Amino acid sequence: MTALHDLPAHDLLAAYRQRTLSPVEVTQAVLAHIERWEPHIRATYLLRPEMALAQARESEARWLRGEPKGALDGVPSTIKENIATEGDPTPLGTAAVELVPAAADAPPAARMREAGAVIVAKTTMPDYGMLSSGLSTFHPLSRNPWDTRKGPGGSSAGGGAAAAAGYGPLHIGTDIGGSLRLPASWCGIFSLKPSLGRIPIDPPYTGRAAGPMTRTVADAALMMQVLSQPDARDSMSLPYQDIAWSQFNKGAERLRGLRIGLLLDAGCGLPVEPEVKAAVERAAKLMEAAGATIVPMAPFMTQAMLDGMDHFWRMRSHIDLQALPAARRDKVLPYIRTWADSAAGMSGTEVFNASHQFHLTRVNTVKACSAFDYVISPVAPMPAFQAELPSPTNDPLRPLEHIGFTVPFNMSEQPAASVNCGYTTSGLPIGLQIAGARFDDLGVLQVAHAFELIREPQRAWPQPPAS
């Protein structure tokens, strides 16, 4: 029998409807499971059991009246800490930020509350979201449930760990260069970085997206139904579309006749490790056996593109850090300070040339993908790395060498998902990235679900160490 904390959202909602489960008992079970796991992985921020139980009791009363509030009523959920929640400080993962209560819920948080979700906790992130790890000067070090010596990835570090550990079925993260997909890959869960503007977010920024982090495509589709509702605060949001998110399940036959590009070399950054490459190649063969045509792709990114984006972000962060009082600036993670301050001597011409790489990345990505219905690749060139490291290279002057597969789809505004496609010999998950054309978010979900149906058997989710 599946433990309550492991039940997917669809099953919970069906049980609430049939009155075979209560949101209160489910929330109690999730909180008890978090209590067992949290000393080992430290995925949460503002874990407040009594507030969660109060929400659950309100949900239970609504279900007993036959008046559920929305599509997620009573389902335990978490929200990344950089997504503002009314009355709560938003530290952005760093001890340098002044803790001021947020005036209002940001759009994703507002949609979850409107839908009746039980917000169990917020989840951790590294300083300013600028690392693919759980290393933070504000939060405790977050770890990977599959191997607590490893990190969960980032910057949606706590969200990835929480989903893998079973802190309820629904989690929200954000992504500007891979921050949803990298932890999804390294924690063995599913995540969708939607088309830019599909999920309204505040504040918006070039390439920045919020998205679901779940164990299944089905639960991510359910979240998209809620999170994609309109919000005027996002000046970059797409016009609202009534997308049939419930039509995510088209079966394995959804793959038949598709022309899918297979990208095994990002063209920049670190080389793909053999076990990762082998897992992605096995996934491609399974798709081919299901009727897709798999076509090898040449790299379309270059090291100059990756370096340019890196250098522009360094200058942006350098300016932000220089604006802080010295005492607060000194609290920022030294790795981040070294990275940002390396831009101090850049000329105006160098900054402009760096910024131009965002546009070149966009153009190259769209052009390369236009010949295919979908593109598959590794999410990252390696599995999860040591928890204490800020990045796989541990080098602040080579900080983004692992995002060559993910960042182009932020700049091209295309939807891209991570779905588990295998494990290393040591048992670490490996993620397959599935990218689609701009606006084809539902199609990416359908292809990812089709892959779920044909992939190799999944391993049991990790359990908390014995006390």
C-alpha positions in Angstrom: 0.0 0.0 0.0 1.4 3.4 -1.0 2.2 5.7 2.0 0.1 8.8 2.1 3.1 11.1 1.6 3.9 9.3 -1.6 0.4 9.5 -3.2 0.2 11.6 -6.3 -2.1 14.6 -6.4 -4.6 13.0 -8.7 -5.0 10.1 -6.2 -5.4 12.4 -3.3 -8.0 14.5 -5.0 -10.0 11.4 -5.9 -9.8 10.1 -2.3 -11.0 13.5 -1.0 -13.9 13.4 -3.4 -14.8 9.9 -2.2 -14.2 10.8 1.4 -11.8 7.9 1.9 -9.0 10.3 2.9 -8.9 13.7 4.6 -6.6 16.6 3.8 -5.8 16.6 7.5 -4.6 13.1 7.8 -2.6 13.5 4.5 -1.0 16.7 5.8 -0.2 15.0 9.1 1.5 12.1 7.3 3.5 14.5 5.1 4.6 16.5 8.1 5.7 13.4 9.9 7.7 12.2 6.9 9.3 15.6 6.6 10.3 15.4 10.3 12.1 12.1 9.5 13.9 13.4 6.4 14.6 17.0 7.2 17.6 16.6 9.5 19.3 14.8 6.6 18.5 16.9 3.6 17.5 20.3 4.9 15.2 21.2 2.1 12.8 23.6 3.8 12.4 27.2 4.8 9.5 28.4 6.9 8.3 24.9 7.7 5.3 25.7 9.9 3.3 22.6 10.8 0.5 24.4 12.6 -0.2 26.7 9.7 -0.2 23.8 7.3 -2.6 21.9 9.5 -4.9 24.9 9.8 -5.1 25.1 5.9 -5.8 21.3 5.9 -8.6 21.7 8.3 -10.2 24.4 6.2 -9.8 22.2 3.1 -11.4 19.2 5.0 -14.4 21.3 5.9 -14.8 22.4 2.2 -14.7 18.8 1.0 -17.2 17.7 3.6 -19.5 20.4 2.3 -18.9 19.2 -1.2 -17.5 22.7 -2.1 -13.8 22.3 -2.9 -12.1 25.6 -3.4 -10.1 24.8 -6.5 -8.2 22.2 -8.5 -5.6 21.5 -5.8 -7.8 21.7 -2.7 -6.0 20.0 0.2 -2.9 18.8 -1.7 0.3 19.3 0.2 2.7 21.6 -1.7 5.9 23.6 -1.4 7.0 26.9 -3.0 10.6 28.0 -3.6 11.6 30.8 -1.2 12.3 33.4 -4.0 8.6 33.3 -4.9 7.1 35.8 -2.5 4.4 34.7 0.0 2.5 37.5 1.8 3.9 38.4 5.2 7.1 36.3 4.8 10.6 37.5 4.1 12.3 36.5 0.9 16.0 36.1 1.6 17.0 34.9 -1.9 19.2 32.3 -0.3 21.7 34.8 1.1 22.5 36.3 4.5 23.1 39.7 2.7 19.4 40.4 2.1 17.4 42.3 4.7 14.5 40.3 5.9 11.4 42.3 5.0 7.9 40.7 4.9 6.5 40.5 1.4 3.5 42.7 0.7 1.7 40.1 -1.4 1.9 36.7 -2.9 3.8 36.5 -6.2 1.6 35.1 -9.0 2.5 31.4 -8.6 1.9 31.5 -4.8 -1.4 33.3 -5.3 -2.6 30.7 -7.8 -1.7 27.8 -5.5 -3.6 29.4 -2.6 -6.6 30.2 -4.8 -6.7 26.5 -5.9 -6.7 25.4 -2.2 -3.3 23.8 -2.0 -1.9 23.3 1.5 1.4 25.2 1.6 3.5 23.0 3.9 6.7 25.0 3.6 8.9 27.0 1.3 12.1 25.5 -0.1 15.7 26.4 -0.1 18.0 28.0 -2.7 21.6 29.2 -2.9 22.8 32.8 -2.7 20.8 34.8 -5.2 19.9 31.6 -7.1 23.3 31.9 -8.8 24.5 28.3 -8.2 23.4 24.8 -9.3 23.8 23.6 -5.7 22.1 23.9 -2.3 25.0 26.0 -0.9 23.7 29.1 0.9 24.8 31.6 3.4 21.3 31.8 4.7 19.9 28.3 4.6 21.4 25.1 5.9 23.2 23.0 3.2 20.6 21.1 1.3 21.4 17.6 0.2 20.2 15.0 -2.2 17.9 12.2 -0.9 19.4 9.6 -3.2 22.8 10.2 -1.7 23.2 12.8 1.1 26.8 13.2 0.2 25.6 14.8 -3.1 23.8 18.0 -3.7 20.2 18.2 -5.1 21.2 20.7 -7.8 20.0 24.3 -8.0 18.9 26.8 -7.8 15.6 25.1 -7.0 17.6 23.0 -4.6 15.0 22.4 -1.8 12.2 21.8 -4.3 14.1 19.0 -6.0 15.1 17.4 -2.8 11.6 17.8 -1.3 9.9 16.2 -4.4 12.3 13.2 -4.4 12.0 12.8 -0.6 8.2 12.8 -0.6 7.3 16.1 1.0 3.9 15.9 -0.7 3.4 15.7 -4.5 3.5 19.3 -5.7 6.5 21.8 -5.7 7.2 25.0 -7.5 10.7 26.2 -8.5 12.2 28.8 -10.9 14.6 28.6 -13.8 16.8 31.1 -15.6 19.5 28.8 -16.9 18.5 25.3 -15.8 17.4 25.8 -12.2 14.3 23.6 -12.5 15.7 21.0 -14.8 19.1 20.5 -13.1 17.7 19.5 -9.7 15.0 17.5 -11.5 17.7 15.5 -13.3 19.9 15.0 -10.2 16.9 14.2 -7.9 15.2 11.8 -10.4 11.9 13.8 -10.6 10.0 15.6 -13.4 10.0 19.3 -14.1 8.9 21.5 -16.9 10.4 24.9 -17.7 7.5 26.3 -19.6 7.6 28.8 -22.5 8.6 32.2 -21.2 5.5 33.9 -19.9 3.3 30.8 -19.8 3.3 31.0 -16.0 3.1 34.6 -14.8 5.9 35.5 -12.4 6.8 38.7 -10.5 9.4 40.0 -10.9 9.9 38.9 -14.6 13.3 38.8 -16.1 14.8 37.6 -19.4 14.7 33.8 -19.5 13.2 33.5 -16.0 10.4 31.0 -15.6 8.5 29.3 -12.8 7.4 25.7 -13.1 6.3 22.5 -11.5 8.5 20.0 -9.8 6.8 16.7 -9.3 7.3 13.0 -9.5 5.0 12.5 -12.5 4.0 14.3 -15.6 0.4 13.9 -14.6 0.9 16.0 -11.5 2.9 18.6 -13.4 0.0 18.9 -15.9 -2.4 19.5 -13.0 -0.2 22.3 -11.7 0.0 23.9 -15.1 -3.8 24.1 -15.2 -3.5 26.3 -12.1 -0.2 28.2 -12.5 -0.8 29.3 -16.1 -3.8 31.4 -15.1 -3.3 35.1 -16.0 -1.7 37.8 -13.8 -1.3 41.4 -14.9 1.8 41.9 -12.8 4.0 40.0 -15.3 4.8 42.3 -18.1 6.4 39.4 -20.1 3.5 37.0 -19.7 1.8 35.4 -22.7 -1.9 36.1 -23.5 -3.9 33.6 -21.6 -4.8 30.4 -23.4 -7.3 27.8 -22.3 -5.0 24.9 -22.9 -6.3 21.4 -22.4 -3.7 20.4 -19.8 -5.7 17.3 -18.9 -4.9 15.9 -22.4 -1.3 15.2 -21.4 -1.9 11.5 -21.7 -1.9 10.5 -25.4 -0.1 7.2 -24.7 3.1 5.9 -26.1 1.6 6.3 -29.6 2.2 10.0 -29.2 5.8 9.3 -30.3 4.8 7.6 -33.5 5.9 9.7 -36.6 7.7 12.3 -34.6 11.1 13.6 -35.9 13.2 14.0 -32.8 16.7 15.5 -32.7 19.3 13.8 -30.5 21.8 16.3 -29.1 24.7 14.6 -27.2 27.3 17.4 -27.4 26.3 20.8 -26.1 29.2 22.5 -28.0 30.4 24.1 -24.9 31.2 23.4 -21.3 32.1 20.1 -19.7 32.0 16.9 -21.7 29.2 14.4 -21.2 30.1 11.6 -18.9 29.8 8.1 -20.3 27.0 6.9 -18.1 24.9 10.0 -18.8 25.4 9.6 -22.6 24.6 5.9 -22.5 21.3 6.6 -20.6 20.2 9.3 -23.1 21.1 7.0 -26.0 19.0 4.2 -24.5 16.1 6.6 -24.1 16.5 7.6 -27.8 16.3 3.9 -28.8 13.2 3.4 -26.8 11.6 6.4 -28.5 12.7 5.0 -31.9 11.2 1.6 -31.1 7.9 3.4 -30.3 7.8 4.9 -33.8 9.8 8.1 -33.6 12.6 9.0 -36.1 15.7 9.9 -34.2 18.2 12.2 -36.0 21.6 13.1 -34.5 22.2 16.8 -34.1 25.3 18.9 -34.4 26.0 21.3 -31.5 24.5 24.8 -31.9 25.9 26.5 -28.8 29.5 27.7 -28.6 31.8 28.4 -25.7 31.7 32.1 -26.7 27.9 32.1 -26.2 28.1 30.5 -22.8 31.0 32.7 -21.7 29.2 35.8 -22.9 26.1 35.1 -20.9 28.3 34.2 -17.9 30.2 37.5 -18.2 27.1 39.6 -18.5 25.6 38.0 -15.4 28.8 38.6 -13.6 28.5 42.3 -14.4 24.9 42.4 -13.4 25.7 40.8 -10.0 28.8 43.0 -9.6 26.7 46.1 -9.9 24.1 44.7 -7.5 26.7 43.7 -4.9 28.5 47.1 -5.2 25.2 48.8 -4.3 25.1 46.9 -1.0 26.7 48.3 2.2 30.1 46.7 2.8 28.9 44.8 5.9 26.1 43.2 3.9 28.2 42.6 0.8 30.7 40.7 3.0 27.9 38.2 3.9 27.5 37.0 0.3 29.0 33.6 -0.4 32.7 34.2 -1.2 32.4 32.1 -4.4 29.7 34.5 -5.7 31.6 37.6 -4.7 34.7 36.3 -6.5 32.6 35.5 -9.6 30.9 38.9 -9.6 33.9 41.0 -8.9 35.8 39.4 -11.7 33.7 41.7 -14.0 35.0 44.9 -12.4 37.4 45.7 -15.2 35.1 44.9 -18.1 34.8 47.7 -20.7 31.5 48.9 -22.1 32.4 47.2 -25.4 33.0 43.9 -23.6 29.7 44.1 -21.7 27.8 44.8 -24.9 29.5 41.9 -26.7 28.7 39.7 -23.7 25.0 40.8 -23.8 24.9 40.1 -27.5 25.5 36.4 -26.9 22.0 36.1 -25.4 20.5 37.0 -28.8 22.9 34.8 -30.7 22.0 31.9 -28.4 18.3 32.5 -29.1 18.8 32.6 -32.9 21.0 29.5 -33.0 18.7 27.5 -30.8 15.5 28.3 -32.7 17.2 27.6 -36.0 18.7 24.3 -34.9 15.4 23.0 -33.4 13.2 24.1 -36.3 14.0 20.9 -38.3 12.5 18.8 -35.5 9.3 18.2 -33.7 11.2 17.8 -30.4 14.8 17.7 -29.3 16.2 15.4 -26.6 19.5 15.6 -24.8 21.1 15.2 -21.4 20.0 17.8 -18.9 23.5 18.0 -17.5 26.8 16.4 -18.5 27.2 14.7 -15.1 25.1 13.2 -12.3 24.8 15.0 -8.9 28.1 16.2 -7.5 29.4 16.8 -3.9 27.0 18.7 -1.8 29.5 21.1 -0.4 30.6 22.3 -3.8 29.0 25.5 -5.3 29.4 24.1 -8.9 30.7 21.0 -10.6 34.0 22.7 -11.4 34.3 24.4 -8.0 35.8 27.3 -10.0 34.2 30.8 -9.8 35.8 31.6 -13.2 34.3 28.5 -14.8 30.9 28.4 -13.0 28.5 27.6 -15.8 30.2 24.7 -17.6 27.3 22.4 -16.8 24.4 24.4 -18.3 25.2 24.2 -22.0 22.2 21.9 -22.6 19.7 23.8 -20.5 20.4 27.6 -20.9 19.7 27.8 -24.6 16.0 27.1 -24.1 15.7 29.8 -21.5 17.0 32.3 -24.1 14.9 30.9 -27.0 11.8 30.9 -24.7 11.0 27.3 -25.6 9.5 24.8 -23.2 11.9 22.1 -21.9 11.4 19.3 -19.4 13.5 16.9 -17.4 12.3 13.4 -17.0 14.3 10.6 -15.4 15.8 8.2 -17.9 18.1 6.0 -15.8 20.6 5.7 -13.1 24.4 5.5 -12.7 26.0 2.3 -11.4 26.1 4.1 -8.0 22.4 4.7 -8.1 22.2 8.4 -8.9 19.4 9.5 -11.3 20.0 10.8 -14.8 17.7 13.3 -16.5 16.6 13.4 -20.2 15.8 16.9 -21.5 12.8 17.1 -23.9 12.5 20.5 -25.6 9.7 21.6 -27.9 8.9 24.6 -30.1 7.9 27.8 -28.4 4.3 27.7 -27.0 4.2 23.8 -27.3 4.2 23.2 -23.6 1.4 20.7 -23.7 3.2 18.8 -26.5 6.3 18.5 -24.3 4.2 17.1 -21.5 2.6 14.6 -23.8 6.0 13.4 -25.2 7.4 13.2 -21.6 4.4 11.2 -20.5 4.8 8.9 -23.5 8.4 8.3 -22.4 7.3 7.6 -18.9 5.2 4.8 -20.3 8.1 3.1 -22.2 11.2 3.9 -20.1 13.1 1.4 -18.0 11.6 0.5 -14.6 12.0 3.2 -12.0 13.8 2.5 -8.7 12.0 2.9 -5.4 12.1 6.4 -4.0 14.8 6.9 -1.3 13.8 6.6 2.3 15.1 8.6 5.3 18.0 7.0 7.1 17.2 5.2 10.3 17.3 7.4 13.4 
